[in-house]
């Protein structure tokens, strides 16, 4: 790791105009790692654009430094062509294992030898010549911290607050199985700069709208149990999902595996007619990354996701079958 971090720091010093990007449907770790990288580049006096695919940014993270710097790149080709007039000397790719998961900004990436990637997901595709990929890390923000601490970057409240947010999000408030001793060590240091854990937790976990909590209730009321109680499925149809903030109901993915005796939980939502997004959760017995990959998705052993276009009954039967094989 030391050599890779040294290469990253040298690379950043040698280039000037950066694209910083992450995966579609950005979550807390993605937003935080984006803003931490932007903060670092700003301190070095580098030019950069922070660009994501998502049209609607998740406003629960707007309290973080640099939020207003994030550009949502339009999906339509005309707008993309106008934006691509900017030629980037280099890119920093964060929290994403493949180009397809980046979405529209992937078309703005320079050649791999001009890219750095920092990630904690299993690598799926060659994107960059310099890679800091560690699947044992709790989060991409943990790896960002390791880079900054070894590079003797000056921490202050803004930077500490960003990195703490990413680690807290991806460890589920330090409760998921990916939480390690190192996360607590980093968190303890970040608190020295004035970070308030209760404030971060309230902003990213306990700031849901009244309507989103009602929708969570609907999902829980219709939850199904399969495979002798070892698999729980929560499904929200398009009629419920329309005109609602999808990011606010992501907690249903964690509720899906909260039942005593369950091993795997699935949260399925219909985002447009016959188009579904699936979030997988596992208590540890089942590697849900393997299940997600059967549907073109991926992720971690205990948390993964995929998308599916087609008939819902077909999707559900396939998921039950694939989980059953792993059990």
Secondary structure, DSSP 8 states (H G I E B T S, - for coil): -HHHHHHHHHHHHH--EEEEE--SS--HHHHHHHHHHHHHHHHTT-EEEEEES-SS--GGGTTSTTGGGEEE--SSHHHHHHHTTS--SEEEEES-SSGGGT-GGGGG---GGGEEEEESS---S---SEEEE-TTSS-HHHHHHHHHHHTT----HHHHHHHHHHHHHHTTTTTSTT--HHHHHHHHHHHTTT--HHHHHHHHHS---HHHHHHHHHHHHT-EEETTTTEEEEEE-HHHHTTS-GGGGTHHHHHTT-STT--EEEEEEEEETTEEEEEEEESSSS-HHHHHHTTT-EE-SSEEEEEEES-HHHHHHHHHHHHHHH-
